[in-house]
Amino acid sequence: MISPEILRRYPFFSFLTDAQRKALAMIAEEAACEGGAVIFEEGDPASDLYLLLDGSVDLYFTPRVTSGHPAPGEILVGEINPGEPFGISALIEPHIFSAAARTAKPGRILKVNGPALRALCEVDCALGYALMRQLAKAALERLHFTRIQLAAVRA
């Protein structure tokens, strides 16, 4: 459990009512991470939604081998900055992480229990709708970043 006031500091949670903030705080915890720490691996069950409090986190994707061509190894597909969510697969079926997350430098993260958050969203549909809108914005920003990377490689 964290203080609801922590959530108030971050624009990502600006839509929360006081009651929603308290409910979310009950299922969240803060954790410190050293530089280079693995937060989750691609393919792991998405058990938590994360918000970066400070530091930086990099997201990596490993291409799969197709048509006999070897995979080139991990590819950086995203950089998470303070105040941004990651691990959004905790709210999106099949609840499996599609990338790996590692800290680029020491920092702190907020972990929100995924199953408890999904249950909370089932009970409070307004919370679920607003949270999914915020996550959709974050996903579109990441997609835009990935397109820029792809265009740079092809240029």
C-alpha positions in Angstrom: 0.0 0.0 0.0 1.1 3.5 -0.8 -0.1 6.9 0.2 -2.9 8.2 -2.1 -1.0 11.5 -2.3 1.7 9.8 -4.3 -0.8 9.2 -7.1 -2.0 12.8 -7.0 1.5 13.9 -8.1 1.4 12.2 -11.5 -0.7 13.5 -14.5 -1.3 9.9 -15.6 -3.6 9.5 -12.5 -5.1 13.0 -12.7 -8.6 11.7 -13.6 -9.0 9.8 -10.3 -11.5 10.8 -7.7 -10.5 10.7 -4.1 -12.2 7.3 -3.6 -10.6 5.9 -6.7 -7.2 7.2 -5.6 -7.6 5.5 -2.2 -8.7 2.2 -3.8 -5.7 2.3 -6.2 -3.3 3.1 -3.4 -4.4 0.0 -1.5 -3.2 -2.3 -4.4 0.0 -0.4 -5.2 3.5 -0.5 -3.8 6.7 1.5 -4.4 10.0 -0.2 -5.2 13.5 1.0 -5.7 15.5 -0.4 -8.7 19.2 -0.5 -9.3 20.6 0.4 -12.8 20.4 -2.6 -15.1 17.7 -4.3 -13.1 15.2 -6.6 -15.0 11.7 -5.5 -14.1 10.0 -8.1 -16.4 10.9 -10.2 -19.4 9.1 -10.6 -22.7 6.7 -13.5 -22.4 6.3 -13.3 -18.6 2.7 -13.1 -17.2 1.8 -9.5 -16.9 1.0 -9.4 -13.2 1.6 -5.7 -12.5 1.0 -2.3 -14.2 4.0 0.1 -13.6 4.5 3.8 -13.4 8.1 5.1 -13.4 8.5 7.5 -10.5 12.1 8.5 -11.2 15.1 7.1 -13.2 14.6 5.6 -16.7 13.5 2.3 -18.1 14.2 0.8 -21.5 11.9 -1.6 -23.3 13.3 -4.4 -25.5 11.8 -6.7 -28.1 13.4 -9.9 -29.4 12.4 -10.6 -33.0 11.5 -14.3 -33.7 13.2 -16.5 -36.2 11.2 -16.7 -39.4 11.8 -18.4 -42.8 15.2 -19.7 -41.6 16.5 -16.1 -40.9 18.3 -15.7 -37.6 16.9 -13.1 -35.2 19.3 -10.1 -34.8 19.0 -10.0 -31.0 17.1 -7.5 -28.8 15.9 -4.3 -30.2 15.3 -1.2 -28.1 11.6 -0.3 -28.8 10.9 2.2 -26.1 12.3 4.5 -23.4 10.1 5.2 -20.3 10.5 8.5 -18.6 9.3 9.5 -15.1 5.5 9.8 -14.9 4.9 7.3 -17.7 3.2 3.9 -17.4 4.6 0.7 -18.7 3.7 -3.0 -18.4 0.3 -2.1 -19.8 -0.3 -5.7 -20.8 -1.4 -6.2 -17.2 -4.7 -4.7 -18.3 -4.8 -6.1 -21.9 -5.5 -9.7 -22.7 -3.8 -12.2 -22.8 -1.9 -10.4 -20.0 1.5 -11.4 -21.3 4.4 -8.9 -21.5 5.3 -8.2 -25.2 8.6 -6.7 -24.4 11.3 -6.8 -21.7 11.8 -3.9 -19.3 15.1 -3.0 -17.7 16.2 0.0 -15.8 18.7 2.2 -17.7 19.7 3.9 -14.4 18.7 3.6 -10.8 15.2 4.8 -9.9 11.9 4.1 -8.3 8.8 2.4 -9.7 5.2 2.2 -8.7 3.7 -1.3 -9.0 0.0 -1.8 -9.2 -1.3 -5.3 -8.8 -2.8 -6.3 -12.2 -5.5 -8.8 -11.1 -6.7 -6.5 -8.3 -6.7 -3.5 -10.7 -8.7 -5.5 -13.3 -11.2 -6.4 -10.5 -11.4 -2.8 -9.5 -12.1 -1.7 -13.1 -14.9 -4.3 -13.3 -16.6 -2.8 -10.2 -15.9 0.8 -11.2 -16.5 1.1 -14.9 -15.8 4.8 -14.9 -12.3 4.1 -13.5 -11.8 1.3 -16.1 -12.8 3.6 -19.0 -10.6 6.5 -17.9 -7.7 4.2 -17.2 -7.9 2.6 -20.6 -8.0 6.0 -22.2 -4.8 6.9 -20.5 -3.2 3.6 -21.4 -4.3 4.0 -25.1 -2.6 7.4 -25.2 0.6 5.9 -23.8 0.5 3.0 -26.3 0.0 5.4 -29.2 3.0 7.5 -28.1 5.1 4.4 -27.9 3.9 3.3 -31.4 4.9 6.7 -32.8 8.4 6.4 -31.2 8.8 2.9 -32.7 7.7 4.2 -36.2 10.4 6.9 -35.9 13.0 4.3 -35.1 11.9 2.1 -38.0 12.0 5.1 -40.4 15.5 6.0 -39.2 16.8 2.4 -39.8 15.3 2.3 -43.3 16.6 5.7 -44.3 
